[in-house]
Amino acid sequence: MKNPVRSTSSIYMIPLIFSFFLIAPITVMARGTLNPDDLKHAARTEDVSSIDGIMKAYYEVVSGPANTPRDIKRDLSLHHPKAQIFPLMHDKNGKPELLVFSIKEFHEWGKPVYDAGFFESEIKRTVTSFGQTFHVWSTYETRTTPNGPVVSRGINNLQLYFDGQRFWILSSTWDSERPNNPIPK
């Protein structure tokens, strides 16, 4: 008859083995959510090495004359592959509607605006941070030509992540200035 008493080391291995089977699929699943093609857009070092750099690039990629393609690859390089864009729109009665897009979906949705001519520039910025995460409130004004009259103003709200090497835009949303929603002084 075999000895029914197991060694104590094998008892301690059971939780370790069990935890591997719980954690390994989650790790593989999380790694599997990024498409390698999404990471192929190399970022310019000056665009992603600082908050000033990423904000400058953020405004440059959306700005341009009518019927001029925007630098989509550069914009993709600024955003995390799983970034989301949340435009806040208002109907004629002022009722808000929040839209939700991937960065690629946003490029298609925004094309008519860019085709008409769109120049956006930052006029004020406030940044708060904790650890590797950053919250940027960026007040903007828009024009249809570089030196034309201001046609709208508002505040962009961006969440950034610094991975130790570079900054990534994780999400952005904005709201426009209206008579009942003035830009804070």
N, C-alpha and C positions, 0 to 999 in steps of 0.2 A: 504494500500500500504506500502511495506517495504521500509526502508530508504536505498537509493542507495549508500550512503556514507559508505565506509568501514573504519574500524579502521586503524590508521596509522601503527600499529605494523604488521598487515597482509600484508601491502604493502612491508614492509622491509623483510618479510619472503620469498617473491617470488624469489628474486635473490639467496638467501641462498638455497632454495629447488632446484632451477634450477642448481646451481653449484654442488650440491650433485649428481644429475643425470649425470652430465658431468664427474665428477672426480671419482665417485665410480666404474664405469665399468673399467676405466683405472687402478685404484689401484688393483682391483680384477684380471684383465688381467695380470698385472705385477707380482703379487704374484703367479698367476697360471702358469707362465712360468718356474718355477723351479720345477723339479721333486724331491719329498722328498727323493727318493733313492740316488740322487746325493749328498745329504748332510750327508749321513750315514758314510762316511769315516772320522773317528776322527783323527785329526792331533796331532802329537807329539808337546807338548808345545815348546820344544827347536827348532823345525823346523819352527814355525810360529810366534814366539814372537819378532824376530828381523830380520833385513835385512841379517845380517851375517848368522843367522840360516836358513832362507829360501834359501839363495844361496848355503850354504853347502849341504842342502838336495836336492836342484835342481840338483847338480852335482852327488851326491851319487846315486840317483834313476836311472840315465841313465847309470852309469858305472857298468861294471861287465865282468866276463870272458865269453868266447864263450859258447853258448847253455845253458846259465843260465838265468832263468826267472828273470825279474826285479820286484821290489816291486811296482806294479801298484797301490795298495791301498794307499800306502804312497804318490805316485806321485799325485793321485787324490786328496788327502787331502791338497796338496799345492796349487792346482789350484781352482779358483772360478768355480762353476758348469757351468758357461757359457763362460769359458776361451776359447780362440782360439790360435792355433799355426800356424805360417806362415813361413814354410821353404822356403828359397830362393835358388833355384837350378839354375844351369847354364848348357846349352847344350854344345856340343863339340866346338861350335863357340863362346861361351861366352855369348850368349843371355840369359838374366835372365828370370826365370819363378817363380812366387810367387804361392805357394800352400797354401790352407786354410783348416785347420782341427779343429775339436773339439779335446779335449784331448784324448778321447777314440779312435777316428779315427787315431790320431797320433800314439798311441801305436801300432796299427795294422800295419800302414805304416812303422814304424821304426823297427819292429821286425827283419827283415833280417840283419840290421846293428848290433843289439844287439847279434844276434845269431853268428855273426862272431867274437865277442869280441870287446868291446868298452869301453875305459876309457877316460873320459873328465875331465879336471881340470881347475880351474880358475887361471890365472896368473896376472890379473890386474882388478880393478873395479873402475868405476866412477858412483856416484849416484847424481841425482838432485831431488828436491822435491818441491811440492807446496801443502800445506794443507795435505790432506790424501792420495795424489797420489805421486808415486815415479817412477823415470825412472832410470833403471840400465843398464849401458854399462859394460858387463863382457867379458873381453878378455879371450879366452880359447885356450887350446891345447889338441889334442886327440892322443891316442895311441891304439893299438890293444891288448896290454898286459900292466900290471901296470908299468913296468920299461922299456918297449920297446921304440924304437925311436918314436919321434913325427911324426905323419903321416899327420896332418893338424892343422891349427890354424885359428882363426876367432874371431868374436865378436858377443856375444849373446846380444840381445836388449830386455829387459823385462819391462813390466809395472806392477807395484804393487799397491795394495790398502790396506790401514790400516783401519779396521773398528772400531777401538777403543779397540779391544780385540786381534786381530791377523792380520798378513799380508796374502794377497791372491795374487797369480799370476793371472793377468787378461789376459795377452797375452805375447807371445814371438816370436821373429823372429831372424834370424842370417844371416850373410854373411861370407863366407870363404875367407881366404887370397889367393890371386893369384898374378902372376907377375904384373898384371896391377891394383891390389887392395891390396897393402901391409898394414900390421897392422901399424897404426900411432905410431910414437915414442914418 
